[in-house]
Amino acid sequence: MKRRTLIWIGIASLAFLTVDGSFGITIPAGTPLVVRTLHGISSIDAPGTRFPAELAKDVVVNGKVVLPVGTKVSGQVATSKRTHTSSQRLSVDITDVQVGGRSLPIKTAGAIGLDQSTHKTRRGVSVSTYSYQVPSGRRIEFRLAQPLNL
């Protein structure tokens, strides 16, 4: 009985050390986060509309992968062309990341290169569009606005 208890305590200790070793890392502000959208985002979605995504590129700190490809993240529409009279463009931010079964809030400095103010027709003619869709599967780059402590 004592032997079995000691074995379980040893296994639990090893599991705790394994999980605990992945935390305590800080990802510095300015670190790029390249994500792949899992659903489309529209330029006329209301601010606050959430969307799912996943990392499309490993996040590396000091030569160690701290957030691997496929890590789930959530984003939110910050501004959009919700009305015809709006002069705002579509901007989105990543709001949280799933690490070790928990959701950690993050702040990003907005997406890079998300705007699409013109659209080409099948004949190659550029036309201005009121609304457009960022398709599912699109890679978008963000930068952390604040350090992220794992």
N, C-alpha and C positions, 0 to 999 in steps of 0.2 A: 504494500500500500504506500509506504513512504517513497519507494523507488518510483512508482507511477506519478506521485505528486511532484517529485523533483524533476522528472522528465517534462511534465506539463509546465512547470515554472520555467524551466530552461527554454522550452519552445516559445512560450509567451515573451520571455525576455529577448530572445533573438528577433522575434517579430517586431517588438517595440523598437529595438535598436535599428532594424532595417527601415522602418517607417520614419523614425525620428531622424535618421541620417540624411534623408532627402529634404528636410526642412532646415531652416536657419540660413538659407541662402537669400541674398538680396539681388534682384535684377535691377540694374541702375536705370535711372531716367534716361531717355534718349535711345534705349534699346529698341531696334525694329521688331515688330510683330507682323509677320506675313500670314494672313488668314485666307481661307477659302469659304465663301458663303455657302450655306446649305439650303437657303431659300432665296428667291428673288427679292430685291428691294426696289421700290418705286420712288421716283422723285416727288410723287404726290402723296406718299405715306405721311401720316400725321407725325409731328415731332413726339417722341416717346415710344413710337412703335418699335418693338423688339424684334431681333432676328438672330437665328443661330448661325454659328460658324465654327470652324476648327482650324488649328494651326496648320499651315501648309509648309512651314519650314521650322526646323528645330530652333529653340532659343538656347544659346550657349553662353555660359558665364565662366570665365577662367578656364576655357577648354573643356568644360563639362556640360553635357546636355541637361538642362534643368526643366525644360518643357518640350517634350518630344512632338513630332508631327502627329496630328490627330487629336491633340488635346482640345477639348471642347471649350469654346468661348461664347459669350453672348454679347450682342451689340444693341445699339439703340440709335434711332434716327434723331439727330440733334436739330437740324433745320431742313426744310423742304419747300417745294413750290406748291404748297397745299391749295392755294387759290390762284386764279388767273392773274390777279394783280400783284402777287408776291414777286419780289425781286430776289428773294433768297435762293441759293442753290442747295442742292442736296448735300448734306454733310452727316456723317455717322461716326460714332465712337464705339470702342469696345468697353463694356462696363464690368465684366467679370470673367474669371477663368476658373475652370474646374481642376482642382489639384487635390489628390488624395481623398476623393469623395466629398470634398467641401468646396464651396463657392467663395472665391476671394474677389473682393471689389478691386478694380483697377481703373486708372485714368489714362486715357490716351489723348494725343494732340490732334485728333481728327485723321481722316483717311487721306492718303496721298494719291492724287490722280483719279478721283472718283467722278468728277464733273464730266458731263457729256452734253455740251450746249448745242451741238449740231449732230445731225444724223445723215447718213448717206442712203439714197434710194438705191434700188437695184441697178439703175443706170449710172450710179456714181455721182449723182447730183447732191450737194450738201444743202440741207434744209434745217432751219432752226426748229427745235421741238419744245413744246410746252412740258410734256412729260416723257420720261424714258424709264426703262427698266434695267437695273443692274442684275444680270442673270445669276441663277444659282450656279455655283462652281467658279465664280470669278475670284481671282486672287486680288486682295487689297492689302496695301501696306499701311501700318500704323506705327507710331513711335510712342513709347511710354512717356507720359507727362510727369509722372512721379515714380520713385523707386517702388518695386513690388517685393515685399518680404514673404518668402515661402515658409 
